[in-house]
Amino acid sequence: MVIWINIVTMSAEKSPTKGKQPRFVSAGTFKAKCLALLDEVEATREPLIVTKRGRAVAQVAPLPETTRRTLLGSVLFDENPFAPASAEWEADG
């Protein structure tokens, strides 16, 4: 099977990818190959421009990489979590 993807060049000053030539894909191709193209954007970290009738209509870009937070040490231990609270509440009167 052959997959044809239209690649169009764009001048660097108009490019949304800061110096890199973005990859352009027609909306029909994007619809047919959406999941594979999303995996590719994630793997290459390069955005993809989706066109409709030759006009750019959307940009698919990878999210910025973030460090994953761990929950280690964030959970408090209570020996008896079902015991009544020791503090007085305003509603107690």
C-alpha positions as CSV (number, residue, x, y, z in Angstrom):
1,M,0.0,0.0,0.0
2,V,1.3,3.4,-0.9
3,I,0.5,6.4,1.3
4,W,0.8,9.8,-0.4
5,I,1.1,12.9,1.7
6,N,1.4,16.3,0.1
7,I,4.3,18.3,1.4
8,V,4.3,22.0,0.6
9,T,7.2,24.3,1.4
10,M,6.7,27.6,3.2
11,S,9.0,30.5,3.8
12,A,10.7,30.6,7.2
13,E,9.2,33.9,8.2
14,K,5.7,32.5,7.7
15,S,6.4,29.1,9.2
16,P,4.7,28.3,12.5
17,T,7.6,25.9,13.3
18,K,10.4,28.5,13.7
19,G,12.8,27.7,10.9
20,K,11.7,24.1,10.2
21,Q,9.6,23.4,7.2
22,P,6.3,22.1,8.5
23,R,4.7,19.1,7.0
24,F,1.3,19.6,5.2
25,V,-1.4,16.9,5.0
26,S,-4.7,17.2,3.3
27,A,-7.8,16.9,5.5
28,G,-8.9,13.7,3.8
29,T,-5.5,12.1,4.4
30,F,-5.6,13.3,8.0
31,K,-9.0,11.8,8.5
32,A,-7.9,8.4,7.0
33,K,-4.6,8.2,8.9
34,C,-5.3,10.3,12.0
35,L,-4.0,7.9,14.7
36,A,-0.8,7.1,12.8
37,L,-0.2,10.8,12.1
38,L,-0.7,11.7,15.8
39,D,1.8,9.0,16.8
40,E,4.2,10.4,14.3
41,V,3.8,14.0,15.7
42,E,4.4,12.6,19.2
43,A,7.5,10.7,18.1
44,T,9.1,13.3,15.9
45,R,8.0,16.3,18.1
46,E,7.3,18.2,14.8
47,P,4.0,19.9,14.1
48,L,1.7,19.0,11.2
49,I,-0.4,21.4,9.2
50,V,-3.8,20.1,8.0
51,T,-5.1,21.7,4.8
52,K,-8.5,21.9,3.2
53,R,-8.5,22.7,-0.5
54,G,-4.9,23.8,-0.3
55,R,-5.5,26.2,2.6
56,A,-4.1,25.6,6.1
57,V,-7.0,25.1,8.6
58,A,-5.4,23.4,11.6
59,Q,-2.1,22.7,13.2
60,V,-1.4,19.5,15.1
61,A,1.5,20.1,17.5
62,P,3.0,18.0,20.3
63,L,2.3,19.2,23.8
64,P,5.3,20.5,25.7
65,E,7.1,17.7,27.6
66,T,6.5,17.8,31.3
67,T,8.0,16.0,34.2
68,R,5.7,13.5,35.8
69,R,4.9,14.2,39.4
70,T,5.0,11.3,41.8
71,L,2.6,10.8,44.6
72,L,5.3,9.3,46.8
73,G,5.3,11.1,50.1
74,S,2.1,13.1,49.4
75,V,-0.3,10.7,51.2
76,L,-0.6,11.2,55.0
77,F,-1.0,8.2,57.3
78,D,-3.7,8.2,59.9
79,E,-4.0,5.2,62.2
80,N,-7.8,5.4,62.5
81,P,-9.3,7.4,59.6
82,F,-12.8,6.6,60.8
83,A,-12.4,8.2,64.3
84,P,-14.3,11.4,65.0
85,A,-12.4,14.6,64.4
86,S,-10.9,16.1,67.5
87,A,-11.3,19.8,66.4
88,E,-14.5,21.7,67.2
89,W,-16.5,22.9,64.2
90,E,-18.5,26.1,63.9
91,A,-21.6,24.0,63.4
92,D,-21.2,22.3,66.8
93,G,-22.4,25.5,68.5
